[in-house]
């Protein structure tokens, strides 16, 4: 997979992120991604939610887990496209007609994308 060659290989540590357990256990697919200020040195600030998460679900701390960003790339390789985006990024992942794009939730504009 060529996406992995950009980052996250050869020992480069990409930090940890907070992820919905619906993503980690395969019940839901990656859908919402936002970046906050890091809370610890190992935290890269990314928060990743699924397409089936509700406010009630994600507000329960036990429904979220810390996960290495490299591990998240195994679940959704397109996440490599957003890794370097700044704190404050608030995105939705849309896959349609062979295309993958991350769109700004506030403006609706495509931030990054690629062919699926």
Secondary structure, 3 states (H helix, E strand, C coil): CCHHHHCCCCCCCCCEEEEEHHHHCCCCCEEEEEECCCCCCCEEEEEEEECCCCHHHHCCHHHEEEEEHHHHHHHCHHHHHCCCCCCCCEEEEEEECCEEEEEECCCCCEEEEEEC
